[in-house]
Amino acid sequence: MSEENLGYLFTAEETHLLRRQYIEKKLVPPLRTRFAQYPRLRSAALCFAQYWDDEANDAVHDLWFFSILETPDFKAAFQGDGFEIDAFNLPGLPTHWQINRNDGKEEFPYEDNGLAIPLFAAYCREDCHQSMDYEEAYSLFAIFRKTGTGIEIEFCGEMLRPWLEGVCPERCEEYSPEELETLKAAWVGSFED
């Protein structure tokens, strides 16, 4: 996405707060389930990439890696793009993709053409496309570590494109101001207490 003609749904401050709430309320609960299902897991990593797909030009895609190590070995994880057995991070366990999808029982709630754009596009590399290797396209955003009392989150992503912080998704360019406010309220309301 270029910097020209960008509209914004949220300020940078709002985006920061909403991103933290989204992670705590939408991503951590299903991650707890994964850690409970696979007790040997000690960590998970969340990566993002923004590139064209069949539905939008600005979709932000997520990629999860899991590990029995305190920090996933990314070189090993990226070798099979998460679809192949990773004997280093997941010896004797299903693939990253299988753990992520959890047999369709409880997937991570994530809309790559929606709220993910204002919350995570700023952390994605520029000019990525779906023909790239995952290692080249995806950027590490956070590492989640299982502790004795819960989950510790290390936010290690680098904001690579700060002008996209809080940006309005392309699909909303034709929305009226009232429609944008309705969408914004629905998104925020979906994970507030």
Backbone hydrogen bonds in HBPLUS format (Angstrom, degrees):
<---DONOR---> <-ACCEPTOR-->    atom                        ^
c    i                          cat <-CA-CA->   ^        H-A-AA   ^      H-
h    n   atom  resd res      DA  || num        DHA   H-A  angle D-A-AA Bond
n    s   type  num  typ     dist DA aas  dist angle  dist       angle   num
A0168-CYS N   A0007-GLY O   2.76 MM 161  5.36 162.5  1.79 141.3 137.2     1
A0009-LEU N   A0166-GLY O   2.81 MM 157  5.65 153.4  1.88 169.6 173.4     2
A0010-PHE N   A0166-GLY O   3.29 MM 156  4.61 165.5  2.32 127.6 131.4     3
A0015-THR N   A0011-THR O   2.89 MM   4  6.06 162.8  1.92 152.3 157.5     4
A0016-HIS N   A0012-ALA O   3.01 MM   4  6.20 159.8  2.05 147.5 152.2     5
A0017-LEU N   A0013-GLU O   3.14 MM   4  6.41 167.6  2.16 152.2 154.7     6
A0018-LEU N   A0014-GLU O   2.82 MM   4  6.00 169.1  1.83 158.8 162.3     7
A0019-ARG N   A0015-THR O   2.82 MM   4  5.87 155.7  1.88 150.3 156.8     8
A0020-ARG N   A0016-HIS O   3.20 MM   4  6.45 161.2  2.24 147.1 151.1     9
A0021-GLN N   A0017-LEU O   3.03 MM   4  6.32 160.2  2.07 150.6 156.4    10
A0022-TYR N   A0018-LEU O   2.80 MM   4  5.93 161.2  1.83 150.5 156.0    11
A0023-ILE N   A0019-ARG O   2.98 MM   4  6.18 163.3  2.01 150.3 154.4    12
A0024-GLU N   A0020-ARG O   2.99 MM   4  6.17 169.6  2.00 150.7 153.8    13
A0025-LYS N   A0021-GLN O   2.82 MM   4  5.85 161.6  1.86 154.5 159.6    14
A0026-LYS N   A0022-TYR O   2.77 MM   4  5.33 151.0  1.86 141.7 148.7    15
A0027-LEU N   A0023-ILE O   3.18 MM   4  4.87 138.2  2.37 113.0 124.8    16
A0028-VAL N   A0023-ILE O   2.94 MM   5  6.15 148.6  2.04 171.0 178.8    17
A0031-LEU N   A0027-LEU O   3.26 MM   4  6.36 145.4  2.39 142.2 152.2    18
A0031-LEU N   A0028-VAL O   3.07 MM   3  4.93 118.2  2.46  95.7 112.1    19
A0032-ARG N   A0028-VAL O   2.86 MM   4  6.14 150.2  1.95 158.6 166.4    20
A0033-THR N   A0029-PRO O   3.24 MM   4  6.61 150.7  2.33 144.1 151.6    21
A0034-ARG N   A0030-PRO O   3.09 MM   4  6.45 151.9  2.17 141.9 148.4    22
A0035-PHE N   A0031-LEU O   2.94 MM   4  6.26 163.1  1.96 155.6 159.6    23
A0036-ALA N   A0032-ARG O   2.90 MM   4  6.14 147.5  2.00 146.0 155.2    24
A0037-GLN N   A0033-THR O   2.86 MM   4  6.08 155.8  1.92 151.5 158.3    25
A0038-TYR N   A0034-ARG O   2.94 MM   4  6.04 151.4  2.02 149.8 157.0    26
A0041-LEU N   A0038-TYR O   2.93 MM   3  5.78 160.5  1.97 129.3 134.8    27
A0042-ARG N   A0067-SER O   2.77 MM  25  6.05 166.3  1.79 148.1 151.6    28
A0146-LYS N   A0042-ARG O   2.87 MM 104  5.21 166.8  1.89 139.6 144.1    29
A0043-SER N   A0067-SER O   3.12 MM  24  5.31 157.9  2.17 150.9 149.0    30
A0067-SER N   A0043-SER O   2.95 MM  24  5.31 145.3  2.07 151.9 145.1    31
A0044-ALA N   A0144-PHE O   2.79 MM 100  5.08 141.5  1.94 144.9 154.5    32
A0144-PHE N   A0044-ALA O   2.70 MM 100  5.08 169.7  1.71 158.5 162.3    33
A0045-ALA N   A0065-PHE O   2.71 MM  20  5.08 154.1  1.78 145.4 152.4    34
A0065-PHE N   A0045-ALA O   2.94 MM  20  5.08 153.7  2.01 143.9 151.0    35
A0046-LEU N   A0142-ALA O   2.87 MM  96  5.35 164.1  1.90 157.1 161.6    36
A0141-PHE N   A0046-LEU O   2.79 MM  95  5.65 159.1  1.84 157.8 159.3    37
A0142-ALA N   A0046-LEU O   3.28 MM  96  5.35 157.5  2.33 139.6 145.1    38
A0047-CYS N   A0063-LEU O   2.86 MM  16  5.07 158.9  1.90 150.9 157.5    39
A0063-LEU N   A0047-CYS O   2.96 MM  16  5.07 139.6  2.12 143.9 143.6    40
A0048-PHE N   A0139-SER O   2.89 MM  91  5.37 151.7  1.97 145.7 151.2    41
A0139-SER N   A0048-PHE O   2.80 MM  91  5.37 162.3  1.83 149.1 151.9    42
A0049-ALA N   A0061-HIS O   3.03 MM  12  5.28 144.8  2.16 142.5 150.8    43
A0061-HIS N   A0049-ALA O   2.70 MM  12  5.28 158.1  1.74 173.3 168.0    44
A0051-TYR N   A0059-ALA O   3.21 MM   8  5.98 141.2  2.37 160.1 169.2    45
A0053-ASP N   A0056-ALA O   3.10 MM   3  5.77 158.1  2.15 163.0 169.7    46
A0060-VAL N   A0112-ASP O   2.93 MM  52  4.88 155.8  1.98 139.7 139.5    47
A0068-ILE N   A0089-ASN O   2.91 MM  21  5.79 143.3  2.04 148.1 156.9    48
A0077-ALA N   A0073-ASP O   3.01 MM   4  6.22 159.7  2.05 148.4 155.0    49
A0078-PHE N   A0074-PHE O   2.84 MM   4  5.87 165.8  1.86 153.3 155.7    50
A0079-GLN N   A0076-ALA O   3.32 MM   3  5.37 141.3  2.48  97.0 107.6    51
A0081-ASP N   A0078-PHE O   3.11 MM   3  4.67 158.8  2.16  97.9 104.5    52
A0083-PHE N   A0080-GLY O   3.01 MM   3  5.69 158.3  2.06 129.0 128.1    53
A0097-TRP N   A0082-GLY O   2.94 MM  15  5.42 159.4  1.98 154.7 148.0    54
A0090-LEU N   A0086-ASP O   2.77 MM   4  5.38 151.6  1.85 152.1 161.9    55
A0093-LEU N   A0090-LEU O   3.03 MM   3  5.17 163.3  2.06 132.7 129.7    56
A0099-ILE N   A0095-THR O   3.02 MM   4  6.31 161.7  2.05 155.3 159.7    57
A0100-ASN N   A0096-HIS O   2.85 MM   4  6.02 163.1  1.88 154.7 160.1    58
A0101-ARG N   A0097-TRP O   2.95 MM   4  6.12 167.0  1.96 152.8 155.4    59
A0102-ASN N   A0098-GLN O   2.96 MM   4  5.93 134.4  2.17 137.9 149.2    60
A0104-GLY N   A0101-ARG O   2.72 MM   3  5.49 151.9  1.79 128.0 136.4    61
A0105-LYS N   A0102-ASN O   2.92 MM   3  5.70 168.9  1.93 129.5 131.1    62
A0114-GLY N   A0111-GLU O   3.04 MM   3  5.21 164.3  2.07 114.1 117.5    63
A0117-ILE N   A0114-GLY O   2.97 MM   3  5.92 155.4  2.03 128.6 133.7    64
A0119-LEU N   A0115-LEU O   3.21 MM   4  6.31 159.8  2.26 154.0 160.2    65
A0120-PHE N   A0116-ALA O   2.83 MM   4  5.50 153.7  1.90 144.1 149.0    66
A0121-ALA N   A0117-ILE O   3.14 MM   4  5.05 155.9  2.20 134.0 137.6    67
A0166-GLY N   A0118-PRO O   3.02 MM  48  4.10 156.2  2.08 137.6 132.8    68
A0123-TYR N   A0120-PHE O   2.98 MM   3  5.54 155.7  2.04 117.7 125.1    69
A0124-CYS N   A0121-ALA O   3.09 MM   3  5.33 167.2  2.11 116.2 117.7    70
A0160-LEU N   A0122-ALA O   2.88 MM  38  5.92 119.9  2.25 145.3 160.0    71
A0161-ARG N   A0122-ALA O   2.88 MM  39  4.52 163.4  1.90 143.3 142.8    72
A0132-MET N   A0129-HIS O   3.13 MM   3  5.84 168.1  2.15 122.9 125.9    73
A0136-GLU N   A0133-ASP O   3.01 MM   3  5.32 132.6  2.24 105.5 118.0    74
A0137-ALA N   A0133-ASP O   3.04 MM   4  6.33 150.1  2.14 151.8 161.1    75
A0138-TYR N   A0134-TYR O   2.83 MM   4  5.63 175.1  1.83 158.7 160.2    76
A0156-CYS N   A0141-PHE O   3.01 MM  15  5.61 133.6  2.24 130.5 142.4    77
A0157-GLY N   A0141-PHE O   2.84 MM  16  3.85 126.9  2.13 138.7 123.5    78
A0143-ILE N   A0154-GLU O   2.94 MM  11  5.15 157.0  1.99 141.2 148.1    79
A0154-GLU N   A0143-ILE O   2.81 MM  11  5.15 170.7  1.82 159.2 162.5    80
A0145-ARG N   A0152-GLU O   2.80 MM   7  5.12 166.6  1.81 153.4 158.1    81
A0152-GLU N   A0145-ARG O   2.82 MM   7  5.12 163.9  1.84 154.9 155.7    82
A0147-THR N   A0150-GLY O   2.82 MM   3  5.18 170.7  1.83 147.0 144.9    83
A0164-LEU N   A0161-ARG O   2.96 MM   3  5.89 168.1  1.97 131.7 134.6    84
A0165-GLU N   A0162-PRO O   3.17 MM   3  5.47 170.1  2.18 115.3 117.3    85
A0167-VAL N   A0164-LEU O   3.12 MM   3  5.02 169.8  2.13 122.0 120.1    86
A0172-CYS N   A0169-PRO O   2.93 MM   3  5.60 162.5  1.97 121.2 127.1    87
A0173-GLU N   A0170-GLU O   3.01 MM   3  5.41 172.5  2.02 122.3 123.5    88
A0175-TYR N   A0172-CYS O   2.96 MM   3  5.21 161.1  2.00 113.7 119.9    89
A0180-LEU N   A0176-SER O   2.94 MM   4  6.25 155.7  2.00 155.8 162.9    90
A0181-GLU N   A0177-PRO O   3.02 MM   4  6.26 156.7  2.07 145.6 151.4    91
A0182-THR N   A0178-GLU O   3.00 MM   4  6.25 152.7  2.07 146.5 154.0    92
A0183-LEU N   A0179-GLU O   2.95 MM   4  6.19 160.0  1.99 147.7 152.9    93
A0184-LYS N   A0180-LEU O   2.83 MM   4  6.01 167.0  1.85 153.3 157.3    94
A0185-ALA N   A0181-GLU O   2.92 MM   4  6.03 161.6  1.95 145.0 150.0    95
A0186-ALA N   A0182-THR O   2.94 MM   4  6.15 154.4  2.01 145.6 152.9    96
A0187-TRP N   A0183-LEU O   2.92 MM   4  6.19 163.1  1.95 157.0 160.9    97
A0188-VAL N   A0184-LYS O   2.95 MM   4  6.13 172.6  1.95 155.5 157.8    98
A0189-GLY N   A0185-ALA O   2.82 MM   4  5.79 160.1  1.86 144.3 151.0    99
A0190-SER N   A0186-ALA O   3.06 MM   4  6.06 126.3  2.36 136.6 148.5   100
A0190-SER N   A0187-TRP O   3.21 MM   3  5.25 140.4  2.38  96.5 107.5   101
A0191-PHE N   A0188-VAL O   3.38 MM   3  6.16 169.9  2.39 118.5 121.2   102
